[in-house]
Amino acid sequence: MLRERNKSPEPPKIGEDAPVTVAAMEAVFRDCYDFESRELHIGGDAANRVRLCFIDGLVSGSDVAEQVIRPLTDPERFSDVRGPAAIAMLLGGSVYVYTAKSRDKLGDAAGDLLNGFCALIFDAERTAVTFEVKSPQRRSVEAPKEEKVVKGAKDAFVETMKINTTLVRRKLRNPHLKIREFPLGERARTSAALVYIEGFTNEGIVAEASRRLGRIRAEGALTSAVIEENMVDNYRSPFPQVISTERSDKFCMNILEGRVGILVDGLPLGFLVPGTFSQFMKVPEDHSGHFIIASALTLLRYLSVALTLLAPAFYVAVAMYHQEMIPTRLLQSMIEARASVPFPTALEVIMMLLAFELLQEAGIRLPSPIGETVSIIGALIVGQSAVEASVVSPVVVVVIALAGIAGYTMPNLDMGSALRICRFFLVLAAIFLGMFGVAIGCALLTYHLSTLESFGVPYMTPFAGSEGRHLSRALLRRSMTVKRDREPELKTGDGGEAKL
């Protein structure tokens, strides 16, 4: 009985298409401590009343006072003006706000309040006039933290979408650059923007990206996985198919190559589709340094993919099944090193791989100073101490360390994580079937990558799907004195010039 007596009454259910009234707006924001409502007198006339509503913290109090309240209560400006005439004057610029909207639906007016607007509600007309007076409190543009910049722009995306679109506009001063807004999240109502160059970007990719973005039915787009898993062709594959970046210059470079970009309010990331394997192996610095050096580093990354995938599995297969492949002196050294190790080779490698993953996870999750300390201590214990205690052989430590360092050269974190997962499966295949298992695992991995597509573009292009043409585009960087070779799979147009 006491619970029922203390329980607050249920708020009335009001539809989004309901007319805008003071009672309806207060019912929508019932039990919201940050919802503010204040009665104002138009032109200082106590009989001419209007209700001002806003969300404290989302709006700038000084802007509301100076740009809305002060001109609205000025007797000279609003003398004997009522109802529709007052609404017309407000929309005509009688207050000092650059964005004003007339709202006759409750859902639209409430949505404006949640986006940093204040609302003047005319109860008799069942209409509201909303003004944009967003609070300036937001994170400023800083240098990228996760993606290191060597030679390039040092302005990273932030959590405010309007700032991110401004960064893109400053780099791509093209009137054909289109930024279309999409609402995401049935409850959070997050705003997303589709970015592309009209007449240049493939219209089929733009249409498909718009369709997939519009079909997202999540509660809210508060994490990157909501975008990535709903935009990919095969969400079961561990390999990333959407390019994500915090660097505005990388985002704009991909837009100029014919890709479609996605910006989401609240996420300091830009997403790009379609994503191909070769794109995950590139960094913006490839276009900043000398083309010979950039080409050599790109080839080094592809070599690192082979090392991080195959080194542990190849060692297990050779040590367990194919000792005849090892040179005699090296085999003798390995036998002497393993003489006092109590564990078999398979268990050694699995233990070291798991220890490596544990150290990496601990270093990521802990605060920076503690994480670095844990990584150093863990490396000393797992490496030197484990060898001295004869828990693992030195060769295994060298092989696992080589595979781990090679994996760290991946420009994309998601790609590196996918390669680490595949490395475990290849090691298991090598344990049971030796070199044949490694060959079968590589064949299955190649088949899986070759069957993937991203928005109609083969994932392994130009290695697959283009009959081997344009391989130089993926492995080498041409000189900037030569006309840049666009990806033919994106089927870009010749439009989108800056001319009108």
Secondary structure, 3 states (H helix, E strand, C coil): CHHHHHCCCCCCCCCCCCCCCHHHHHHHCCCCCCEEEEEEEHHHCCCCEEEEEEEECCECHHHHHHHHHHHHCCCCCCCCCCHHHHHHHHHCCCCCCCCEEEECCHHHHHHHHHCCEEEEEECCCCEEEEEECECCCCCCCCCCCCCCCCCCCCCECCCCHHHHHHHHHHHCCCCCEEEEEEEECCCCCEEEEEEEECCCCCHHHHHHHHHHHHCCCCCCCCCHHHHHHHHCCCCCCCCCCCEEECEHHHHHHHHHCCCEEEEECCCCCEEEECCCHHHHHCCHHHHCCCHHHHHHHHHHHHHHHHHHHHHHHHHHHHHHHCHHHCCHHHHHHHHHHHCCCCCCHHHHHHHHHHHHHHHHHHHHHCCHHHHHHHHHHHHHHHHHHHHHCCCCCHHHHHHHHHHHHHHCCCCCHHHHHHHHHHHHHHHHHHHHHCHHHHHHHHHHHHHHHHHCEECCEECCCCCCCCCCCCHHHHHCCCCCCCCCCCCHHHCCCCCCCCCC
